Amino acid sequence: MKNTLIILIALTACGSSAARSDDPAFRVRAGGLLLSDRETLVQQGIAQLHRGAFDSLFATSAILRERYPEDPAGPFIAADAYNTMMRDYRVRRFEAQFDSLIDLTVKIARRSLKHHPTAENYFVLGSAEGYRCLHWFRRGRWLKAVNAAATSLDNLH
């Protein structure tokens, strides 16, 4: 739950600063804060993760990936859900989905960092590498886990 709260804060705080109130893609929320469709979907996905509504979360993630294919948030949220299910239910059957989505997240985040070195992109890459580190550690892949930990810390400093 603490991880998800950090994700929510980082993804909403670091969103586009070019928000315009006359743009229909933006919605006014309580307190006059402008949220883009992307930010609304990210918040919705995080809320679904908190409730354990994984099927809804995967649908939200798919929408994010379809609308924003160069944004690592969509695959990252889905990978987080698979990680949560494996941890909470102590099963390994979602490893392939997790590995695929976390690899996609890292790939997109690295590409995004080259063009947009924002705090959000560093956060997503660092967090994704952190999840990958923990996953590899649990699988006994020590060297890969240490390398992922170093990459994670480098991006989260």
C-alpha positions in Angstrom: 0.0 0.0 0.0 2.9 2.4 0.8 4.4 1.7 -2.6 1.2 2.4 -4.4 0.8 5.7 -2.5 4.3 6.7 -3.6 3.4 5.8 -7.2 0.2 7.9 -7.1 2.0 11.0 -5.7 4.9 10.7 -8.1 2.8 10.1 -11.2 0.3 12.9 -10.5 2.9 15.4 -9.2 5.2 15.0 -12.2 2.5 15.0 -14.9 2.4 17.5 -17.8 2.8 21.1 -16.7 1.2 22.3 -20.0 -2.3 21.7 -18.7 -4.9 24.0 -20.3 -8.3 24.4 -18.8 -9.9 24.7 -22.3 -8.5 21.3 -23.4 -11.2 18.6 -23.2 -8.5 16.0 -22.3 -8.2 17.8 -18.9 -10.7 17.6 -16.1 -11.1 20.0 -13.2 -11.1 18.1 -9.9 -11.7 19.3 -6.3 -9.5 22.2 -5.4 -9.2 23.4 -9.0 -6.4 20.9 -9.8 -6.3 20.1 -13.5 -5.9 16.4 -14.3 -5.3 15.0 -17.7 -7.1 11.9 -19.0 -3.8 10.0 -18.4 -3.5 11.1 -14.8 -7.1 10.2 -14.2 -6.5 6.7 -15.6 -3.4 6.3 -13.5 -5.3 7.3 -10.3 -8.1 4.9 -11.3 -5.6 2.1 -11.8 -4.0 2.7 -8.4 -7.4 2.8 -6.7 -8.2 -0.5 -8.4 -4.9 -1.9 -7.1 -5.8 -0.8 -3.6 -9.2 -2.5 -3.8 -7.7 -5.7 -5.3 -9.9 -5.1 -8.4 -7.3 -6.7 -10.7 -9.5 -7.4 -13.7 -10.5 -3.7 -13.8 -6.9 -2.6 -13.3 -5.8 -4.7 -16.2 -8.5 -3.1 -18.4 -7.4 0.4 -17.2 -3.7 -0.5 -17.9 -4.7 -1.7 -21.4 -6.4 1.7 -22.1 -3.3 3.5 -20.9 -1.1 1.4 -23.1 -3.4 1.9 -26.1 -3.7 5.7 -25.7 -0.2 6.4 -24.5 2.1 3.7 -26.0 5.3 5.7 -25.2 4.3 6.1 -21.5 5.6 3.5 -19.0 2.8 4.0 -16.6 0.4 1.6 -18.3 2.6 -1.5 -18.2 4.1 -0.5 -14.8 0.7 -0.5 -13.1 -0.1 -3.9 -14.6 3.3 -5.3 -13.5 2.6 -4.0 -10.0 -0.7 -5.8 -10.0 1.0 -9.1 -11.0 3.7 -8.6 -8.4 1.0 -7.9 -5.8 -0.9 -11.1 -6.7 2.2 -13.3 -6.6 3.3 -11.8 -3.3 -0.1 -11.9 -1.6 -1.3 -15.3 -2.9 2.2 -16.8 -2.8 2.0 -18.2 -6.3 4.4 -18.1 -9.3 1.9 -18.5 -12.1 2.0 -14.8 -13.1 5.8 -14.7 -13.6 5.7 -14.6 -17.4 3.2 -11.7 -17.4 5.2 -9.8 -14.7 8.5 -10.4 -16.5 7.0 -9.2 -19.9 5.4 -6.1 -18.4 8.4 -5.1 -16.3 10.7 -5.5 -19.3 8.4 -3.3 -21.3 8.2 -0.7 -18.6 12.0 -0.6 -18.3 12.3 -0.3 -22.1 9.8 2.5 -22.4 11.1 4.3 -19.4 14.7 4.3 -20.7 13.5 5.6 -24.1 11.4 8.3 -22.4 14.4 9.4 -20.2 16.4 10.0 -23.4 13.8 12.5 -24.6 12.2 13.7 -21.4 14.5 13.3 -18.3 11.7 14.0 -15.8 11.5 13.0 -12.2 8.5 10.8 -13.1 10.5 8.9 -15.7 13.4 8.4 -13.3 11.0 7.2 -10.6 9.2 4.7 -12.9 12.6 3.3 -14.1 14.0 3.1 -10.6 10.8 1.5 -9.2 10.6 -1.0 -12.1 14.2 -2.1 -11.6 13.5 -2.4 -7.8 10.5 -4.7 -8.5 12.7 -6.7 -10.9 15.4 -6.9 -8.3 13.1 -8.3 -5.6 11.6 -10.7 -8.1 15.0 -12.0 -9.2 16.2 -12.2 -5.6 13.2 -14.5 -4.8 14.1 -16.6 -7.8 17.7 -17.0 -6.6 19.2 -15.0 -9.5 21.5 -13.1 -7.1 23.8 -11.4 -9.6 20.9 -10.1 -11.7 19.2 -8.9 -8.6 22.2 -7.0 -7.4 22.6 -5.3 -10.8 18.9 -4.4 -10.9 19.3 -3.0 -7.3 22.2 -0.8 -8.4 20.3 0.5 -11.4 17.2 1.1 -9.3 19.2 3.1 -6.7 21.0 5.1 -9.4 17.6 6.2 -10.9 16.0 6.9 -7.6 18.8 9.1 -6.1 
